[in-house]
Amino acid sequence: MGNAIVFESCLKEKFDKYLNLRESQGHNAAKVRHIFISLDKYLQNSGFNSQNLPSYIIDEWLANLPEKLNVNTVNVYISHYIQFAKYLQSFGLTAFVPEKSISNRSYVPYIFHEDELSALVKVADDMLLFSVEKHRHNAACFTVMLRMFIGCGFRLNEIRLLKTKDVDVDCGIIHIKNSKGNKDRIVPMHKSLTKILCVYTQSGIPQKEKRLRGSLWVKPQLTTKKLN
């Protein structure tokens, strides 16, 4: 599969064959390879040499995952491991199937009031108006990005990877490509955001040179044109 890191535990052949099978079924096995690398390293470091996976081994592996992983990420690890466990069971091997983790924290999201959102936008616009010339392009990018966060609900990476050609100001839509789940979608813009983007895309900030891959956020030259 062209990966630098290879499996080395007693289940190395099973890991490789399972991921090759998933790849042949149309799944992107490379995206979850790190999960099985983690299990492979744990098996190797613990000196485990059986192709049957008892509960204590899997529980210990999960308990030793990095603390920075949140409960949702741990559940992703568990979900992919469960599929692998079923694969092992199809060969008559024993493989423990764990329960998914349950968060012990209750998360209450903060909902911004309309006045607070307006205040955030005003601060961003003030940054553009009062920034020195050499920083003005950064301020312009930020005020447009903030409006996209608020008005379209984009993920950070979706905004960061936008290209000039993805923004259709004539139709008032933004094309999001290869987002979560490798899916594309079309997002309508509010008229106020469309107006801002019209000015922004004509301001000289977006870069269309091939070497910069047409990023919406890279500047060819500085601008003094207001975005409001």
N, C-alpha and C positions, 0 to 999 in steps of 0.2 A: 504493500500500500504506500510505499515511498516515505515512511515515517522514520525519523532518526532514532527514536526510542523503541526498543523491541521488548517483547514479553520474555521473561526469563524464569518464571516460577514453574511449578509442576503442572500448571494448567495453560502453559504458553500456547500449545497447539490448539487447545479448545478456544482460547481467546481469539486467536488468529482466524480460525475457521468460522467462528460465530460472527465476527465482524465482516468477514468476506461474504458470508451468507446474507447479512443485513444489507451490505452494499449491493449485492445482486438483486435484492428485493426493492431497490430504489431508495433506500435510506442513506443519509449522509453519515456513514460510520465514523468518519474522521472527527466529527464534532463530539462524539461521545467516547472516543478512544482514551482520553485522559482518565475517565472513570475507571476503566478496566486496567489501565496502567497503575492507578492508585491501589486497586485490589491486588494486582500482580506483585507490586513492590511489598505490600504488607505480607502476603503469603511467603514471599522469598525471605524477608527480614525476620519473620517469626519462625522460620525453619519448617514450615508446614509442607508436607510432601504427599498428601493424599488428594485424589481427584474428587472426593466427596467433601462437601462443604457443610460442616455442622454449625449449629446455631452460635456457639461461643466464638467461632472464628469470624463470622459475619458481624456479630455484635461488637466484637473488639475492633474490627476494621472500621465500622461506622463510628465508634466512640473515639477513634484516633484520627478522624478527618479533621482538617484545619478548623480551628475555632471560628475563623472569620466567615465560614460558610453559614448562611442563614438557613432556616428550616426548609424553605422552599427549594433551595439548592440541594440540601441533603435528600429531600424527597425525590428530586430528579435522579440522584445517584441510586436511590433505592429502586425507583421504577425501572431503570435500565438494568440494574443487577437482577431484578425479578425475572425479566425476560431472559437473561442469560441463565438463571437458575432453571427455568423451564426447559431451556435448550439442553442443559446437562441432564435433567430428568428424562428427556426423550431417549437418552442413551442408557437408561437404567441406573444412573448415578444418583446419589442423595445430595440435595442442595437445599439448604434452609431458606425459607421465604419469610422475610421480616415484615412487620407492620410499618406503615409510613409514620414518620415523625409527626408529633402534634406540638405546635408552638405553645410554650408556657407563658407567652406574653400576649396581652391583648392590645392590639394596635388600633389607635383611634386617629384617623387622618385629620389634619387641620384643613378646614375649608375657608379659603380666603373670601372676605367680603368684597363686594364690588369696589368700594372706596379704597381698599387696600391694594387691589389690582391696579386701579387707576394711579395710585401713588407710586407703585413700582414702575409703571410705564413712564410716568413723569420724570422720575429719577434717571431712568435710562436715556430719555430724550435730553435731559439736562447735561448728561455726560457728553452727548454728541455736540450740543451747542457750545459748551464751555471747555471742551478738551483742546489741547494744543494741536497744531496741524499734524504732527507726526503720529499722533494717536487717534486721529479722527476716524480713520477707517475701521479701527477696532471698535470704537464706540458705535459706529453705524451698524456694524455686524451685530453687536450685542442688542441694540434696540429692536432690530428686525427679528433676531432669534427669540427674544423675550416675548414678542407679540405672537410668534408661532407657538411657543409653549402654552401661552394663555388661550389663544384663539383656536388652536388646532389639536392640542393635547398630544403633540409629538413626543417621542422618546428623544433623549439627547443625541444618540447616535444617528437617528433618522434626520435630525436637523444638520448635524455635522457633515453628513455624507451627501447632502443635497447638491445637485449641479444646476447650473443656470438653465439648462434645457428642461429640467424637471418642473420649473415654475411657468405656468401658463397664465399670464396676467390678463390675456384677452378673454379667456373663459372663466377666470377666477378660481383655478384649481391647482393643486400641487400633486405631482406624481411621486409616491413613495415606493421605492423599488427594493426588493430583496430584504424586506423587514422581518419581523419575528415570524418564524415558521417558513422563511424563504418566500413570503407572499408579497405581492404588489397590491397597492390600493390607491385610490384617487380621493383626495381630501378637498372639499370645497372651502374657500376662504371667505371671511367676512369682507364686505366692500372696503372697510377701512384698512384692512391688511393688504388687500389687493392694490389699493392706492399707494400705500407705503412701498410695496414691492415694485410698483411701476417706477417710482422715483429712484429706488435703490438700484434696480437693474440698469437704469439709464445713467447712473451717477459715475460710472467708470470704475466701480469697486469690483464687481464680479469679473473673474478672469476666464477668458475663453481659449487661452493658448493650450495646445495639446500637451505640452510638458507638465501643465498643472491640472490636466484632466477636467477642465471646465468647472472647477469648484465655484459654488455660489458665493463663497466667503473669502476667496483670495483676491487681493487687489493688484491691478497693474499699475495704478498711480493713485495719489491721494485726491480726495475730493473735498470741496467746501460747500457742496450743495446740500441744503437742508432736506430732511426726510419727513417733513410734516407740512 
